[in-house]
C-alpha cells in the first residue's frame, strides 16, 4: 500500500523523531509528532476507502454501434465501448485511474481506454473508446483495473472490478465478390434454393409422358396427347428438391496453432462464413458441422436468418478456441499466467492469503518428478530439499548403519546394542571425522550454492505456487489440489492452458514434445469426421454438397475411414470437396520455392524453412492424389478464393444435377 | 515528462499554487531556524528547499526533514543518551535530563510550516512527476520512448483543496501538541523516572501497541470481509503449509505412476 515516496517519508520522520527523543529536542519531537499524526490520519482515511469503497465499486458496460446496444459484434466493424464506474455508498474516491482491459483479440482501438478522476455517489467515472476486431472469435471484456492513490502519492492501491462480458465476434459480412453470379445461364432457371431433379415428382416442369395407370390424378392427364394416341396418357413432372450444402469445419488443435499471420482456423472460419452467407442470400440450405478430436457440434441445413446467425455464432466461438497440448513445460506458461492473474485477480493473489512463505522459497522445491530433461542447475534446485536433509541426517544415519553392521559382525548381542551403538557411532565419527566433515560440508555447500544462484528458479517456484493455489480454488480441485498441481507438471500445464484459454489470453506452445514428436497432429479427428460425414449422408437428401474444411496433411496413412465415408457419399450421388488449410506465409502448392534440393551449406533457418515447405508440398500432393482417385477435388485454402469455387459447385448442382 | 504535461495551463496553474505554498512554508522554517541561532543551516535549508521546489526534486521533502534534523539536534546530548542506552547499566537511562525547547509559538509555527511544506511538495510531485509508482510487471522499455508517467489530473484539483490544507495544518499540529502534553498528565514514580523519560517510554509503547493492535484489527476485519474464494484460498494455503511434505510425497508417487503408465502405453 505504501509507495516508495511513503517509505522514504516514514524513514525520514523516524530519524527526525529518534533524533528529537535522543537529543531531547522538543522542537523536533513536536514536529515529528505532527508529521506522524498527519501521516497516520492519511493512512487511515486511505485504508478506509480501500477497504470499504473499492469492494463496492460497480461497473456498467455498454457496447454499441450507431444504432444502439449490441449483443454480438461483427469483424471489421467499429463499436463503441462505454464503461461507467459507480460507487454506491456515501464515501468517495478522490483520485482514481481506471483502465478497461481491452480484449487481446482487438485489432484497432481508437480512443483511450483509461480515465482519471473522482468517483462520487451520483458522479460516476466513464471510459469511452472504439474497438474493432479483425477476425471472428470471442471478445471477452474482463473488467476495469482501478488504481487509487492519495493526493500526495504516499499510498497506492490497485484493484480490479471484475465483470466479465463475453461477446461473440461474428465473421465479417460477405462482400459482393462472395455472392453468387446472378446472370441467367439456363432458360428455365428454377427459383433459388430449388434444384430440378430428373425424377418423377411434384414439380412444375414436365419430365415425361407415360400411359395412364389407375390411381393417377385426373388433373395430370395430358388430354391432347391422349386424344392423338387414343389412350389415356399421364404427364410426369420433375422432382424439385432444395440444394443443400454441409460444411465440415476442422476445429482441432492442429488448425488452432498460432502463427505470425493468424491461425489456419481463422481462414477456415472465413471461408465457411462466406459460404453460409452467400448460400443464405440465395436461399440455399447450408448445414454446419464443427469437429475436433473429441466430437462434433452440428447445425442442420437451414436458410432462415436466425439459423444462419446461430451458425455464424458457432463459427465465432470455434474461432476463439486455443490450442491444447498435454505435455507442455509449465514454465513457458507460468510468467504469462502469473502476470495476467495479478492484473485480473489481485484479490486472490494478495500475499496475505496466497503467498509462498519466505523460508520455503529457500528450502522447498517442486515438482519431484518431471518428464523433460532438466539442466544441472534446475536438477539441483529441484533436489535441494533432499540435499539439505541429506546433508543433515544422512551422514549420521550412514554412520549408525555402518556401526550396527560392525557390531553384528563382531557378534555382540542385541541386549548390549543400546549401550554400544552410540559408543560405536561416536568412535566411528571420531575415526572418520575428516571424510565425514568434508561430505557434510560438501553437500550443504552444494545446497547453498544451488539456492543462491537460482534466482529465476526461485521466482518461478513462487509464481507457480501462487498460480497453483488460484487454479485449485477456481477449478474446485479440493484441499489437496494445490499440492497436486505443484507435483504434477502435466496437470498444471493443462490447467494453465485452460485458465488462459477461458480468458482468451493468447499464448504459444512448443510444437514438439520432449521426444521430438509433433504435438498437434490430432489423428483422432479423422474418425470423428468420418462418423459425422456418414451421419450426414444418412440424414441427407439427393444431390448434396459436402465440403470438408479439414487439415488432413500428413494424415494420408490414417485416412481410410474417411475415404470409405467419401465413397459412400459419392455412391449416393452426392458431391464432396476437400479444402485444406494452409499455414500462413508458406508458398502455395505448385510454387517453385522449396521444390529444389536442400543445400548442406545453406543457413539453418533457410534449410528449416525449405524442409518445411517441401514437407507441406509433398503432403498436399499426396492428399490430392488420394482424393483424386475418387474424383474429389482438393483445394488449398490459401490459394485463390475457395468461396467462389464452392458456390460454383453449388451452381452446377442446381442447374446440371442431372448431368452428373 | 511529456511536453503536453508541461504545457497544460491547468497543471501549470496548480503547480504554481503549490510551489507558492511550499516556498512560504520554507520561509517560515528559515525564520524559525534563524531565531534558533542556526544561521548557516537555515540558509542551507532555504537554498536546497527552494531548489527542490523549483526543480521538483522527488527527494525534496526528505532532504528538508533531514537538514532540519541535522540543524536542530543537540548532538552532544544525543551521543550521551546513546551511550547511556547501550551501557550495561541500563538504569541510567531513567535519569533522563529535561527537554530543551523553544517558545510554544515557535514550536507551533515550525510544526505547521514543515507539515505545509511536506504536503505542498508531495502534491506538486503528484501533479508534475508521478502519482503512481511504476508498474514492476511491465518489461523495461526498449529503445523507443519511455511510457509517460501517471500524473494527477490537474482538472481534478478541487476548489476547496487549499482550504482543506489550511484546516489540516492546525488540526494535526493541535493533535500532536495535545498528545504530547496529555502524556505529561499521567505521571508515575517508578525507579525515579523523570517525566521526560516517562513520556518517551510511553510514546514508544503507544506507537508499538498501536501498530500491533492496528495490524491485528485490520487482519481480523480482512478475514471477516473475505469472499468465499478468498476464504477457500486462505484455508487451502493453511492446509498446504501444515501438510506440505505429506501431500507432496503422495502426489509425487502418484505422478510417477501415471508417467510410467503412459510410457508403457506408448512403448506398446
Boltz contact constraints between the chains, C-beta under 6 A:
constraints:
  - contact:
      token1: [A, 3]
      token2: [B, 133]
      max_distance: 6.0
  - contact:
      token1: [A, 8]
      token2: [B, 62]
      max_distance: 6.0
  - contact:
      token1: [A, 12]
      token2: [B, 62]
      max_distance: 6.0
  - contact:
      token1: [A, 12]
      token2: [B, 65]
      max_distance: 6.0
  - contact:
      token1: [A, 12]
      token2: [B, 66]
      max_distance: 6.0
  - contact:
      token1: [A, 15]
      token2: [B, 69]
      max_distance: 6.0
  - contact:
      token1: [A, 16]
      token2: [B, 65]
      max_distance: 6.0
  - contact:
      token1: [A, 16]
      token2: [B, 69]
      max_distance: 6.0
  - contact:
      token1: [A, 19]
      token2: [B, 69]
      max_distance: 6.0
  - contact:
      token1: [A, 19]
      token2: [B, 73]
      max_distance: 6.0
  - contact:
      token1: [A, 21]
      token2: [B, 200]
      max_distance: 6.0
  - contact:
      token1: [A, 22]
      token2: [B, 78]
      max_distance: 6.0
  - contact:
      token1: [A, 22]
      token2: [B, 81]
      max_distance: 6.0
  - contact:
      token1: [A, 23]
      token2: [B, 73]
      max_distance: 6.0
  - contact:
      token1: [A, 23]
      token2: [B, 74]
      max_distance: 6.0
  - contact:
      token1: [A, 23]
      token2: [B, 77]
      max_distance: 6.0
  - contact:
      token1: [A, 23]
      token2: [B, 78]
      max_distance: 6.0
  - contact:
      token1: [A, 24]
      token2: [B, 77]
      max_distance: 6.0
  - contact:
      token1: [A, 24]
      token2: [B, 99]
      max_distance: 6.0
  - contact:
      token1: [A, 24]
      token2: [B, 100]
      max_distance: 6.0
  - contact:
      token1: [A, 25]
      token2: [B, 72]
      max_distance: 6.0
  - contact:
      token1: [A, 25]
      token2: [B, 100]
      max_distance: 6.0
  - contact:
      token1: [A, 26]
      token2: [B, 99]
      max_distance: 6.0
  - contact:
      token1: [A, 26]
      token2: [B, 101]
      max_distance: 6.0
  - contact:
      token1: [A, 27]
      token2: [B, 72]
      max_distance: 6.0
  - contact:
      token1: [A, 27]
      token2: [B, 102]
      max_distance: 6.0
  - contact:
      token1: [A, 27]
      token2: [B, 107]
      max_distance: 6.0
  - contact:
      token1: [A, 27]
      token2: [B, 110]
      max_distance: 6.0
  - contact:
      token1: [A, 28]
      token2: [B, 72]
      max_distance: 6.0
  - contact:
      token1: [A, 30]
      token2: [B, 107]
      max_distance: 6.0
  - contact:
      token1: [A, 30]
      token2: [B, 111]
      max_distance: 6.0
  - contact:
      token1: [A, 30]
      token2: [B, 176]
      max_distance: 6.0
  - contact:
      token1: [A, 31]
      token2: [B, 110]
      max_distance: 6.0
  - contact:
      token1: [A, 31]
      token2: [B, 111]
      max_distance: 6.0
  - contact:
      token1: [A, 31]
      token2: [B, 114]
      max_distance: 6.0
  - contact:
      token1: [A, 33]
      token2: [B, 176]
      max_distance: 6.0
  - contact:
      token1: [A, 34]
      token2: [B, 111]
      max_distance: 6.0
  - contact:
      token1: [A, 34]
      token2: [B, 115]
      max_distance: 6.0
  - contact:
      token1: [A, 34]
      token2: [B, 172]
      max_distance: 6.0
  - contact:
      token1: [A, 34]
      token2: [B, 173]
      max_distance: 6.0
  - contact:
      token1: [A, 34]
      token2: [B, 176]
      max_distance: 6.0
  - contact:
      token1: [A, 37]
      token2: [B, 172]
      max_distance: 6.0
  - contact:
      token1: [A, 37]
      token2: [B, 175]
      max_distance: 6.0
  - contact:
      token1: [A, 37]
      token2: [B, 176]
      max_distance: 6.0
  - contact:
      token1: [A, 38]
      token2: [B, 115]
      max_distance: 6.0
  - contact:
      token1: [A, 38]
      token2: [B, 172]
      max_distance: 6.0
  - contact:
      token1: [A, 116]
      token2: [B, 153]
      max_distance: 6.0
  - contact:
      token1: [A, 118]
      token2: [B, 156]
      max_distance: 6.0
  - contact:
      token1: [A, 147]
      token2: [B, 132]
      max_distance: 6.0
  - contact:
      token1: [A, 149]
      token2: [B, 131]
      max_distance: 6.0
  - contact:
      token1: [A, 149]
      token2: [B, 132]
      max_distance: 6.0
  - contact:
      token1: [A, 151]
      token2: [B, 123]
      max_distance: 6.0
  - contact:
      token1: [A, 152]
      token2: [B, 122]
      max_distance: 6.0
  - contact:
      token1: [A, 152]
      token2: [B, 123]
      max_distance: 6.0
  - contact:
      token1: [A, 153]
      token2: [B, 126]
      max_distance: 6.0
  - contact:
      token1: [A, 153]
      token2: [B, 131]
      max_distance: 6.0
  - contact:
      token1: [A, 156]
      token2: [B, 132]
      max_distance: 6.0
  - contact:
      token1: [A, 156]
      token2: [B, 133]
      max_distance: 6.0
  - contact:
      token1: [A, 339]
      token2: [B, 137]
      max_distance: 6.0
  - contact:
      token1: [A, 348]
      token2: [B, 233]
      max_distance: 6.0
  - contact:
      token1: [A, 353]
      token2: [B, 230]
      max_distance: 6.0
  - contact:
      token1: [A, 353]
      token2: [B, 233]
      max_distance: 6.0
  - contact:
      token1: [A, 353]
      token2: [B, 234]
      max_distance: 6.0
  - contact:
      token1: [A, 354]
      token2: [B, 233]
      max_distance: 6.0
  - contact:
      token1: [A, 368]
      token2: [B, 252]
      max_distance: 6.0
  - contact:
      token1: [A, 369]
      token2: [B, 252]
      max_distance: 6.0
  - contact:
      token1: [A, 369]
      token2: [B, 255]
      max_distance: 6.0
  - contact:
      token1: [A, 369]
      token2: [B, 256]
      max_distance: 6.0
  - contact:
      token1: [A, 469]
      token2: [B, 233]
      max_distance: 6.0
  - contact:
      token1: [A, 473]
      token2: [B, 229]
      max_distance: 6.0
  - contact:
      token1: [A, 473]
      token2: [B, 232]
      max_distance: 6.0
  - contact:
      token1: [A, 473]
      token2: [B, 233]
      max_distance: 6.0
  - contact:
      token1: [A, 479]
      token2: [B, 236]
      max_distance: 6.0
  - contact:
      token1: [A, 479]
      token2: [B, 239]
      max_distance: 6.0
  - contact:
      token1: [A, 480]
      token2: [B, 247]
      max_distance: 6.0
  - contact:
      token1: [A, 482]
      token2: [B, 236]
      max_distance: 6.0
  - contact:
      token1: [A, 482]
      token2: [B, 240]
      max_distance: 6.0
  - contact:
      token1: [A, 483]
      token2: [B, 247]
      max_distance: 6.0
  - contact:
      token1: [A, 483]
      token2: [B, 248]
      max_distance: 6.0
  - contact:
      token1: [A, 483]
      token2: [B, 251]
      max_distance: 6.0
  - contact:
      token1: [A, 484]
      token2: [B, 251]
      max_distance: 6.0
  - contact:
      token1: [A, 487]
      token2: [B, 248]
      max_distance: 6.0
  - contact:
      token1: [A, 487]
      token2: [B, 251]
      max_distance: 6.0
  - contact:
      token1: [A, 487]
      token2: [B, 252]
      max_distance: 6.0
  - contact:
      token1: [A, 487]
      token2: [B, 255]
      max_distance: 6.0
  - contact:
      token1: [A, 488]
      token2: [B, 255]
      max_distance: 6.0
